[in-house]
Amino acid sequence: RPAGGLLRMPAEAGNAPTAWMAYVTVADLPAAVAKAKALGAHVFKDVTDLPMGRFAIITDTAGAALGLWEFANKG
């Protein structure tokens, strides 16, 4: 299902530049992260829980970032 959202930059982001990030939804976040890692991706931010779901951020071998998202309520 289509979704979108905005968040404030967290304090731990430090001086990271403001940016847009694409996320794709996955059915099983830990499995998706493991597969990406096995295919050569770097796990930039490991699985992190939020009230509305959980996410991880990976980068490919060229450094391009992609967010992976798993909704808390899959119904």
NORWO-V573841 format. One record per residue. RES is the residue in one small letter. PHI is phi in whole degrees, 0 to 359 (* if undefined). OMEGA is omega as a letter, one per 30 degrees, with the letter a starting at -180 (* if undefined). D_CENTER is the distance of its C-alpha to the mean C-alpha in Angstrom with 2 decimals. Layout:
RES PHI OMEGA D_CENTER
RES PHI OMEGA D_CENTER
This chain:
r * l 16.77
p 294 l 15.98
a 206 l 14.19
g 204 l 13.37
g 187 l 13.11
l 229 l 13.68
l 226 l 13.29
r 289 l 15.56
m 294 l 14.56
p 287 a 14.82
a 304 a 17.81
e 291 l 16.06
a 288 l 14.63
g 60 a 18.30
n 264 l 19.42
a 301 a 16.17
p 291 l 17.01
t 295 a 15.97
a 204 l 13.79
w 266 l 12.16
m 225 l 8.72
a 278 l 8.46
y 238 l 6.15
v 241 l 7.95
t 276 l 9.06
v 228 a 10.13
a 281 a 13.11
d 221 a 12.50
l 300 l 9.15
p 301 l 11.18
a 292 l 13.16
a 295 l 10.54
v 295 l 9.27
a 298 l 13.04
k 294 l 14.01
a 301 l 11.83
k 299 l 13.30
a 297 l 16.67
l 271 l 16.54
g 109 l 16.18
a 288 l 12.56
h 259 l 11.93
v 273 a 9.36
f 282 l 8.82
k 224 a 7.18
d 288 a 8.06
v 310 a 7.75
t 230 a 8.47
d 273 l 10.73
l 228 a 11.62
p 302 a 14.74
m 264 l 13.35
g 157 l 10.81
r 214 a 8.04
f 217 l 4.32
a 214 l 3.28
i 236 l 3.50
i 240 l 6.65
t 231 l 9.79
d 278 a 12.77
t 294 l 16.27
a 266 l 17.02
g 96 l 14.22
a 288 a 12.38
a 265 l 8.68
l 214 l 6.25
g 268 l 2.82
l 246 a 3.72
w 230 l 5.58
e 235 l 8.94
f 293 l 11.65
a 291 l 14.05
n 257 a 17.01
k 270 a 17.00
g 275 * 20.48
